[in-house]
Amino acid sequence: MYDLSPRQMTRKDNNFRKIRKTTTITLRIDTDIMQSLYNKAGQDDISLNTLVNQVLKRYVEWNMFEAKAGMIPLPKAVAKDLFQRLSEEDIIKMAKGVAKNAVYDIALFMKGGKMDPDLFVSWFLSRMKNCSEITETNVGEESSESRTYIIKHDLGENWSLYHKALLESIFNDMLSRPIHIRTTGSTLTLQY
């Protein structure tokens, strides 16, 4: 039995309050899966409800599209090694060529055919969560017209260079908006 009538809940998120609608449902879940969820919620010091929402959000925003969009899993160590073997020239050529169109098309597909800078960055950050830590530095600054994100990835200078060239190319050629990117061997800082 489930109740699909929306309820408005207030939640503190990124130092400001958002109103979200929630739905209450009842599900049957395999005992072993439920125990794993309880264990993970305890390890992460979050409620079971929060963990289940995170899992479902990840599925809805990413996993259900992954195979159809042409994404493949690749171990972090393999990606790092592959990128380290390429020259800077090859990295930039790949980012501005085949990668620009492929990445933009995947984002467009996964976002339901709609795209603007905020939707693209939302998709990009969701993708980067698999291999990095992400911090938004202008949280709570509602008057700020730009957004800044720091992505710590530990995948090397060429990984940073690839994403810098890729994002600059997509923002300039497809989204018609400037983006400023600073890189190190383990971080990307995006401001748009």
Secondary structure, 3 states (H helix, E strand, C coil): CEEEEEEEEEEEECCEEEEEEEEEECCCCCHHHHHHHHHHHHHHCCCHHHHHHHHHHHHHHHHHHHCCCCCCCCCHHHHHHHHHHCCHHHHHHHHHHHHHHHHHHHHHHHCCCCCCHHHHHHHHHHHHCCCCEEEECCCCCCCCCCCEEEEECCCCHHHHHHHHHHHHHHHHHCCCCCCEEEECCCEEEEEC
